[in-house]
Amino acid sequence: MFRAGATVIATGGCAQLFRLSFHPVCITGDGYAMGYEAGAELMNMEFEQMFIASAFPAVTMVPYPIWGLHPKLLNAKGQEFIQDYLPAGVSLSECMDKKMTHGPFSTRDESKYLDIAMVKETRAGRANEHNAFFLQVPAKVKSDPGLLFPEFEDFYAYKGVDFRKEYVEINVAHQCSNGGFRIDENGQTTVRGLYAVGESATGAYGADRLGGAMMTSCQVFGSRAGRHAAASAAAAGSTGIDKEAVEAKVERIAKLRESRGGEAPSEVKKWLQKNAWEELLVVRSKECLTGVVKQIERIRREVCPRLSVGDARDLVDALELQNLLLVAEVIANAGLKRTESRGSHYREDFPERDDENWQQSITVKKVDGAMELELVKVDERWRKDEAELGWWG
């Protein structure tokens, strides 16, 4: 227990909700869950950032330029499959040429069909034992991998990803959460004294982040939040402790420590990660999002009471599982509410962008113990500008 005049949440996003991600095992949505329970608003949680990445032996980004060479992509049966998922009038070469200009998944152009095809082919059971497909490395890259990424050649070697081989095993991986806590210009959330920065906060980029980095979110707002939080804490002086809230948290942990059921928290988490990757990450619909919500309800009702907590590692897994379930519920409900496709949010049943109805954001907040979603227009004056929709748009 910590007594603080102000608190800054800088716990990253929720990458470990998904089977494949770039992040370490500790990025399990804990900050989102804590702030949500404290009453802070989350916003834009339906928008995630995904890259095509190596899936084995390590998860790391596939360099964009390789798509300009039009490599072959094969499933576990050795069959090319991307073309099976392309609509009429869209060519495979067109998709790859677009993917060469930006790595993240986006509904803005035809490159989206590469990611969509891989997710659907995985659902169909045609990925290999590593949940991956085989990217056939072009001959010129095999002879000189530095041709594509000279500054990263040593990094790929360190990760064990070898572009000199005939194939590299790839699939779609979660990179970043574009949503997070709704903050003001000082990084303060809608709860006074509670701040959020970096991936924990709603990003400055909105539905997409096709280029650049998180420097604005972590460095600019990190500095502003730190200064404002320090001043706020100094002005607030000594703070009291809500004994009832503390007792509730302690009781929750004590109850988990006594759990001796037959379900290992780590195994339940793995199942959730597989399900969320397939149904919640790239290809969404009312059917699959509703299914995710129902599965969360089932896990809470039937599985969580039967968790087996034998040591500290199990306890951490059980707590992280509960946080991931909450974040998955937030993302699924936000995805259900946004009945269009925009940025990194793709609804198969609403594949078009709908500016008439959806130039607004979705906020999520805990009200009287229930999850409440509302719509808000952040900038009434915003208009689409084609000049801003390039690589760095």
C-alpha positions, 0 to 999 in steps of 0.5 A: 500500500502506498500513500501518494498525493498524486499517482502517474500510471505508466504501466504500458498497454495490454499486449499480453491479452493476445497470443502474439505480441512484441511486449514482455510478459508483464504488460497485462493491462494492469494500469487500465484495470486499476484506473478503471476501478478508480473511476477514470475514463478510458477512451479509443480502446477499440483501436489497437496497433498490429504489425506483421511479424516473425512468430518464431523463434521470436516476435519481431517486426518484418521489415516493410521493404520486403513486401516490395519484392512480392514474396510468397506466403505459404500456409502449413500445407505449403499453399499460397492463400492470400489471393483467396481472401482478396475482393474482386478488383484487388490484386496481391501485388497491390496489397504488398506495394501498399504494405511496403509504405507502412507497417501497421494494420490499417483499414485505409488501404488494400494492405489490410487484406494481408493481415486479414487473410492471415487471421482468417487462415489461422482460424481455419486451422492452416497455420503451423505449430508455431501459429505461423505462416512461411514467408519465402525469403527472396533470393536477393535478401537471402544473399544480403539481408542487410539490403533491407534493414542494415541498422537492424541486421544484428538485432535480428541475429540476436533474436534468432530470426534468420533472413538467410533461410528459405523461409521466415515464420510470420503472422500478425502481432500486437504492437501497441494500444492506441487507446487508454485513459482520457487525459487533459493537457497535463496528462491528468485523467478524469480522476483528480490526482491520477495521471496517465502517460505513454501507452497507458493514456489515449494516444495523440494519433487517434485511430491510427499510428502509421509512422513515427513513435510514442515520443509524444505520448511518453516524453512530452506528456510524461514530462508535463504529467510529472511536473503537474503531478509533483505540484499537485501532490505538494499542494494537496499535502497529506492524504487520507486512506480509504480503509474500506477500499484497502480492506476490500483489496486485501480480502480479494488477494487473501481469497485468491491465495486460498483458491485450490481448484483445478484450473491453473491461472497461467493455462486459462490466460493462454486460452484467453490469449488465443481467443482474443488474438483470433476474435478481438485483434484484427477481424471483428464482427458482432458475432465474434465480439459478442462471443468474446463477451460471453466467454469472459462472462463464462470464465468469471462465472465458471473458471475463476472460482476454480483457480488453483493458486499454490504459490506467488507466481500463481497469485500474480497470474490470477490477478493478471488474468482478472485484469486481462478479462476486464480489458478484453471486456472493455475492448470488445464492448467498444468494438461492438459499439463502433459500427464502422471500420476506421483506422485499426478497427476493422468490422467485417460486418461494417467494412466501410468508414462512416464519417456521418455517424462516427467522427466521435470517440467512445469513452468507457467508465465504471458507474455504480459497478457497471461498465458505461459507454458514452460518445464524445466529440473531441474536436468539432472542427476536425476535417479529413485532410488528404495531405496528412494521410501519408506514411507519417499521417 
